[in-house]
Amino acid sequence: MLVHSLRAYFIRRGDHAEPVRYEVDRIRNGRSFATRRVVARQAIGAILNLEASFQRVEASAALQPVRAPAVDGPANLEETSWSTQFARRFVPESADVGAGRTGAGRTVAWMRVTDDLDGSTAQLLHRCWLAYLSDDLATDAVLRAHPRRAAIEDDEERFSASLDHTIWFHRPLRADEWHVHDVTCHAFVGGRGLTIGYVFAADGTHVATFAQELLVRDPSLR
């Protein structure tokens, strides 16, 4: 079975220097679907709670009503990743990326894993990597939509954190190939910004959709 959806709640900030203990509950094993619940713990207690659903590969008709943004490829765009493990190249805000999205703060970027995955055909690994990458652009979309964008983007005391993250995998993918991520902000209330993102392969195939709510605290309101 392959994971087709997952939802995670980020409970506390983790410590990258400390081991993480994952406690997995086998909620259900069915003929077509299986469900797991995972709690990630460190010394301070639970830092993340996640539920995931898995499905046996099943033949069916396919539909793709959502189209990829009309943007140039990543070859001539600036590299902006903060990690050596993946590449990220933003499409300029001034670029005409086409209509067809609701929300504000639209953020579009090409992303791919730079680790050597050539020898891996395991969809689980590629979907884990895509879940990791999909956590990156939501903050940018919320900040671009924020009423005090100019001030809050430059404020070093700004605080932001992921609250919860959901991702649905639609089709097989390779995380080490370029995908375009298209993210918009749909609400901002109580310091919480809700974003919706679509992930497309280079040929325009819609491979995943995600939703993330994150906290952005304006230092001027403290």
N, C-alpha and C positions, 0 to 999 in steps of 0.2 A: 504493500500500500504506500501511496505517496501523500505527504501532507498537502492539503488543499486550502486550509485556512488556519490562522492562529490569532490569538489575542493575548497581549501581555499588558499587565499593570506594573509600572515602575514604582515600587513602594519606598525604598530608601536608596541613597547614593551608595554604590558599591566601591570597594577598595581594590584596585587593580593588582595590588601587591599581595593580596590575601586569596587563598583558594576559595572556590565556590562549591558548595555541596548542593546537588540537584536531587530533589525528592520527587519521584514520578509515581503517580497513581494511575493504574490501569482502570479507567472509568468504564469502558465498554469495548468488547471485541465482537464485532458483527461480521457477517459474511461480506458486506460491501464497505462498511465504515468502521473505524475504530476511533476512540476518544481517549486523550491523555490529559492529565492535569499535572503541572510541574511547579514546584516552589523552589526558588533559588535562595540559599541561605549563606550568610557569613556570620562572624562573631556577634554582630549587632542584631542579628535576627533575619527575618525574611527581607530580601531586597527586590524580589520580582515574583509575580504570580502569573502563570501562563496556562492557557488551555489551547489544545491543538486537535484538529480533526483530520483523519487520514481516510483516503478512499482508494479502493481497488480500481485499477485502470478500467474504464468503461467506455465502450463505443457509443457515440451519439452524434446528432447533428451539431454544427458549430455556428455561432453567430457573433459578429463583431460590429456593434453599432457605434463604438467609440473609435475615433480616428486619431492617429498620431499627429503631433504638431508639425506644421510645414517648416522645417528648419534645416539649415545646412548641417553636414556631418561634423564630427569632432576634430578633423584633421587640422583645421586652421584656427581653432579656438584655444584660448589660454588655459594652461594647466593650473588648477587652483586647489588640489587636494591637500588636506592637512595630514595625510597618512601615506606611507609608502606602499600600503597594501591595496589601495585602490586609486584609480584615476578619476578626476572630476573636471569637467569643462563646461562652464556656464554659457548658455546662449545669451547674448546681450539683451538687456531689458528693452532696448530700442528696436530689436528685430521684430519683424512681422511674423508671428508664429501661427497666425490663423485664429479664427473664432471657434466657437463650439465649446467653451468652458464657462461655467458660472463661478462666482466667487471673486476674490480680489488678491492682489499680491502675487500674481502668476509668476512662477519660477520654473524655468526649464533648463535642464543640464543633462549632458551625456556622462554616463558613469560605467565603469567596468572594474573588475578585480584584476590586480596586477600579479598576484601570486600565481605560480605555475599550476594550472588546473588541467593542462593538456592531457594528462594521463587519467583524468577522472571522468567517468560517464555517469556517476552517481547523482541523480537528480536531487537527492536529499542535500548533498553538499552545496550544489548550486542554489537551491532554494534557501538554505541557511544564509548564504552570502547575500542573496538579494534582499532577504529580510533585514540584514545588517545595513546594507546600502540605503534601503528605503527610509531609514531613520534620519537621514542627513539633511534633506532639503526643507522639511516642515518648518523649521525655525526661520529660514530665509523667507518663506512665503508669508508667515505671520508678521515678521518685521517689515516686509514691504507693504503690507496692508495696514500696519499700525498707524493710528491718527497722528502720533508723534514720531514718525519714522526717523526723521533727520536727527532728532535729539537722542532718541533711545538707541539707535544703531551705534553711535559714537560713545555712549556712556559705558565706561569700564565697570561700573557698579551694577549694570543690568544683570538680572538673574533669569536664566531660562532652564527648563528641564522638561523632559518627556514625561507625560502622565500615563498615557496608555497608547497602545499601537496595535492596529489590526491589519492583517494582510491576507488577501485572497489570491491564490495562484491559479491561473486559468489554463496555462499551456506549458509544456516543457521549455526549458531555457538553459542558456549557458552564461553564468555570471561573469566569465572572463572575456566575454564579447561585449561590445558597446551596446548599451541600452539608453534610451532617452526617457528621463523622468519628468513628468509634467504635473506640477503641484500648485494648488490654489487654496487660499484661506476662505472658509465659509462662515465663520463666526468668531467674535472676540468679545468675551464677557467675563467679568470677575478675574481678569488676568489669564483666562484660558482661551487659547486659540485652537480652533478645529480646522484641520486641513484634509483635503482629499487629493490623492495622487494616482496617476496612471503611469504604467511602465510599458514601454514598447521596444521591441527588438529593432535593429537597424532597418529591416525591411517593412516596418510598420505594424508587425504583428503585436497585438495586445496580450502581454504575458501575465500581467498582475495588476491589481488595484489595491491601494492601501488607504487607511484613514488613521490620522494621529491627532491626539489632543495634547497640547503642551502648555506649560506655564511660562509666561513672560511677565516679569515684574518690573514696573517702571520705577526707578529709584526716586523720581521726583514726588511720588505719591506715598513714600514711606513716612 
